[in-house]
Amino acid sequence: MNTADAPSERLETVSELAVRLAERTLAKMMQHRPVDEQSVTALSEAVLLLRDYGHPVPPLALECLTHFFRERREHSAAVERGDSADQEPGPHPNEEHGETTAGGKLMGLFRSLRPGA
């Protein structure tokens, strides 16, 4: 193996692992089972790493994260309205203090992908 191929091969491995994690996470969401923060953070960081190195981001990983954050936002809105709140946790404690988290960076990525942004 050529040393120039090593980073590309590693990024491809990250991409494959991100797809597997996204599949498992989506399966949990479809079964209405809780998704742990570690999975979301790992998936977010994988997407950001791939983006930072100019490697294609797997669409399934983006779809999974979009779905997760949409559900979290809807859950937060339901809590504010006074609806039942028994499944999803609130925002990560660091997000409340304005610290940069993988989720915060990922939301910036989503905003940048919107048409006209």
N, C-alpha and C positions, 0 to 999 in steps of 0.2 A: 504494500500500500504506500502510495506517495504521501509525504507529509502535508502537501497542499490539499489532499483529499480528506484528511482527518477532520477538520472543522465542518466540512460539508456533510460528512458521514455522521458526525455527532449531532448536527442539527436535524438530520433526517431521523435519527433515533429519538430526539426530543419530540419531533413532529408525530412519530408513530405512537410514542407513549402518551402524548396529549390526546390523540384520537381515542386510545383505549380508555383513558381516564374520563374523557367526555362521554363515551358510550356508557360507562358504569354510572356516571353522575346522572345522565338523562334517564337511565333505567330506574334509578332511585326516585327521581322526580315524577316519572310516569306512574310509579307505584305509590306515590304520595308518602314516601319515606323521607325522613330528614337527611339533608346533605350536609356533611361535616365541613367546617370552615377550611380544614387542611386541604381537602380536595379542590375546593374553589380557589384557594390561594395558589396551590401547585399548578392548576390549570391556567390561572391568570398569569403567573410568572413564566410559564412555558410560552404562552402566546406573546408576551412582551419580549422575551428573549428571541423568539423567532423573528418578530418584527424588527427588533433592534439590529439583527444580523442580516436583514433583507431576505430571509428565507420565507417561502410561502406559508401562511398560517392556515391550518386545516379548517375548512368551513364548519365542520361539526363542532370543533372547539369553540368557535365564535358563537355558533347557534346555542350551544349549551350555556355559555356564560351569559348571553343575552337573555335566555329563558330564566336563568337563575336570578339575575338582577331585576328582571321584570317582575318575577314572583315576589322578590323581597320588597320592591317598591310598592306593589299592590298590597302586600301584607301590612306594610307600614301605614299605608293610607287607610286600610281597614281598621287598624288599631286606633288611629286618630279619630275615625268616625265612631269608635266605640264598639265595633264588631268584635266577634270572638277572635282571640289571638292565641292559638295553642300549638301551632306547628313551627313556624319560622322564627329564629332569633332576630333581634334588632340589628342595627349596624354594628360592626366591629368597634370595640371601645376606642381604638386609636383613631378611627374615622371621626368620632365626635370631637376630638381635640385638634382636628385640622392636620394631623400627621399624614404624610403620604403613605398610602398602602398600595398593595398590588391592585386591589379593587378600585381605588381612586385613579390609579394610572390607567387601568383598563377602561374606565368610564371615559377618560380623556381620549383613548384610542377610538372608542365607539363614536364619540362626538366628531372626531376627525374623519371618520368614514362616511358620515352623513353627506348626502348631496347638498351642495351649496355651503358647506362648512368651511 
